[in-house]
Amino acid sequence: MSKKKVKGIESLRRRYGYTFVAHWIIGLITFFVIPLVYSVLYSLSDIVINESGFELSFVGFKNYASALLEDPDYLNNVRDSVISMFYALPMIIALSLILAVLLNQKYKGRTIMRIIFFLPVIIESSVVVSLLSDSSINSPIFNFSTDGQGIMDYDVILANLSLPSQITDFLTFFLKNAVSLTWSCGVQIILFLAGLQSIPESLYEVSKIEGANKWEEFWQITVPMLRHVLSLVIIYTMISKFTASDNIIVSGSVELMKNMNYSMASAMLWFYFIIVLAVIGLVLFLYNRYCLRKWD
């Protein structure tokens, strides 16, 4: 076959490829790139809404300065959002990995159990979740509060244990959010399950011959073999927690948008976006430096 004919076939294949992804490219530009550019312009402008539409007047970083220097709650909310993520991240990863290991075992009804744990992802945005968030999780069954309405006063129990304040805060966060954290593990469980099923059984057979116990198998085989899946789970979980609808920064910005204050909302979200990128970059850097290199 001549070189010209080969080049013609390759060119035809490229055109077919562009045709198949054209609708995705159009959607990306229309629903992502253009709104992204407008949000940057909104954050750097004052917006006046009149009969002709939006009128933008460029003000530079005035909205950012107002958010950082004049709003007394914004920086505290950013700090609380980051701290909340660092509390939730290890809990979600640990719960997801434990549940994935259990669901990967061979027993009757395993498929049904997997479906049950993945149900929260399917109905995550449904009315059921909002009802659970507003009622069931805050009911006395799940409410470990200090106001006498819950089934136990966990603050008193933790105080009597004489634990360090950092551990007490961590346990307090877990008890308050135990149900919601478990509800957030659906996608992570699926990712870990896919990773577990890709681990060769021969590795575990060799470990048994060498006399390794289950605990050693878990830390020497399972976790290192899940290192790349774990990277994906970390990124997904962090983005999910940072952009959740109940996140104080996100919900506050939505309220500003409802009040037609698009400039301030855009400025707050863009500064928050920069902080989120920095935090995710730091976590991935530490993970690659102290975990991934060791397991590789």
N, C-alpha and C positions, 0 to 999 in steps of 0.2 A: 504494500500500500504506500502511495506516495506521501511525502511530507505535507503537500498542500491539502490532500484529502484528509489527513489526520488532523491538521489545524482546523479544517472546515467542520469536522465532527466535534472537536473540542469547543469551537465557537458556538455551534448549535446547542451543545449541552449546557454551556454557560447561559445562553439566552433562555433555555428552558428553566434553568435554575432561578434566574432573575424573575421569570414569569410566576413561578410558584411562590416566591417570597415577596412579590410586589405588594400584595394586599397587606402583609405584615409591615413592610417598610412605610407604606402610606399611613397605616394606623399608628405606627410609632411616631411619625412626624406630626400627625394631626392631633393625637391625644396625649403625647408625652413631650416632644421637643418644643412645640409651639407654646403649650401651657407653662413649660419650664422657663422659657425665655420671658414670657409675660410676668411670671412670678418674680423674677429678678428685677424687671422694670418696676413692678408695683412696690417692691421693697425699697427702691431708690427714688420713689416719687410720692407726691401727695395726689390723691385721687378725688376728683369731684364728679359726682354723678348727676347728670342733668338729662334733659329730654333728648339730646343728641347722643347720649351714651357716656362713656368714660372720658374724662379729660385729665391727662397726666401732666404734672409740673415737677420737673426734676429738682430734688432736694438733697441729693447725695446720700450720706450716711446718717441723716437726721433721724430716721426711724430706728436705726440700730442704736444710736446714742440714747434715744428715748427709752427703748426697751431695756438697755443695760444700766442706765444711770437714773432714770426717773421712775421706772416701774419697781416698786419695792419687793415684789414677789417673783419676778421672772428668773433671776439668777438662782434664787433658792429652789424654784421649781426645776430648773435645769439640773442643779446638784442632786435633788431628791430623785429625779428620773434616772440619773446615772447610778446612784447608790442602789436604787430599787432593782435596776438591771443586774448589777453585780451580785445582789442577793439571790435573784431569781435564776440567773444563768447556771450556777453549779447545781442547784436543786433540780431544775428541769432536765439537765444532762444526766444527772445521777438517776432520777426517776425513770427517764426514757430508756436508759441503758439497762437498768434492772428489769423493767417490764419487757423490753425486747428480748433479753436473755431468757426470761420465763416463757414468753410466747414462742420462742424458737425451739423449745423442748418438744419431744414427741409424746402426745397424749390425745385422747379422744376429745373432740370439741375444740381443737386448737384453732380452726378456721373461724368458728363463731366467736371465740374470745378475741381474736385479732380484729374482727369486724366491730365488736363492742368498743374496743379501745380506739378505733379509728373513727367512730361515730361523731365525736366532737368536731372533727375537721369538716365533716359533711354538713352538720347543722350549726356551724360556728356562728353564722350571722343570722340565725333564725330567731323567731320570737321566743322559742324555748330557752335559749341561752340568756336572753335578756330577763326572762322571768326568773330563771335560776339565780342570776346575778343580783336581782332586786329583792328576792324573797328567800329562796331555799338556803342559799349559802350564808345569808345573814340571819337565818332563823336560829332559835336556841339550840337546834341539833348540831349546827356547825359553828356557832358563835362562842368562841372561847374568850369572853370579854371580861372587863373589870367592873362592869356596872351592875353585876348581879343578874343579868338577863341570860347569860350563857350557862353551859353545863358545868363549867369550872372557871375559877379565877386563876389563869395560868401565870399572870404577873407575880402573884404571891408565891406560887409554887417555884418559879424560876428564881425569885429573890431568896427563897430559903435554901436553894442549892448552892449559893455563894459562888456562882460562876462569874468569869470575867464579863465585863459589859459588852464586849464585842460578840461573844458567844450568846449572851442573853438576847441581844438585838437580832442576831441571826435566827435563833429559835422562835422569837416573837414573830418575826416576819413569816417564817414557815408556818406557824400555827394559824396565823391570820389568813394565809393564802394557800393553804394545803390543797383545798378542793380546786381552786382556780388554776394552780400550778399543774395538778394532775390533768385537768381539762386541756391544758396547753401542750400536752406531750404527744398528740396524735401523729403529726408529720415526723417528729424526731424518732418515734418508735418505728415507723415504716422505714426510715433511712437506716436506722441501726439494724433492723431485721434484714434488709437487703445486704448490708455489710456482713452480718453474721453468716448468712447463707453462702457468701462467697469465700469463706475461710475453708481451706482444704481439711477434710476430716483426718488426713494422714498426719497433720501436725499434732492433733490431740492423741492419736494412736501412739506416736513416738513419745509424747510426754508421759503417757501411761507406762510405757515400757521403761522409761527413765525414772519412774517412781514419783512423778510430780502429782500433787494433790490439786483439787479443783481451784483453790485460791491461787496457787502458783500458775495454773493454766490461764486463769482469767487475766492476771497482770502481765504474764510473759508471752501469751499468745493472742488472746481475744482483744485486749486493749491496743497493743501495737498494730495488729492487723486492721483495726478500725481507725487508724490514725487519720486517714484522708476523709473518711466519713465523718469523723469527729470534727474536723475542720469545717466541713459543710454544715454540720449541726450547730456549731458555735456561731457561724455567720448568720444562719437562718434564725436562730433563737434571739440573737441580739437585735437584728432588724425587726423581728416580730414584736419584741418587747418595747423597743424604742418607738415604734409606729402604731402601737395598739390604741384602740379607740378610747380606752380608759386612762391612757397616759396623760398626765396633767398638762404637759406642753401642747399636745395635740388637741385635747379637748378645749383648752383655753383659746387656742388659735381658731378653732371652729366657732366658738362663741363670738370672737371678734369679727369673723367673716359674716356671721348672722347679723351683726350690728353694722355691716357695711364698712368695717374698718379693715379693708384689704391691705393697705400699706403696712400697718403695724403687724398684722398677722403674718404677712410674707417675710418681713424682717425678722420676726421672732423665729419662724420656722427655718429660715436660711442660716441664722446663727446656730440654731439647734442642730441643723444638718451638719454643719462644720464640726461641732462638738462630737456628734455621733460618729462621723468618719474618723476623727482622731482617736476616739475610744476603741472603735473596731480595729483600727490599724495597730494600736498599742497591744490589744489582746492577741491579735494574730501574730505580732512580732514576738511576744513573750511565749506563745504556744510553739511557734516554729523554732525558737531558740532553745527552749528548755525541755520540750517534749518531742517534737517531730524529728529533730536531729538525733536525739537519743534513740528513738525507736527505729529510725532508718539505719 
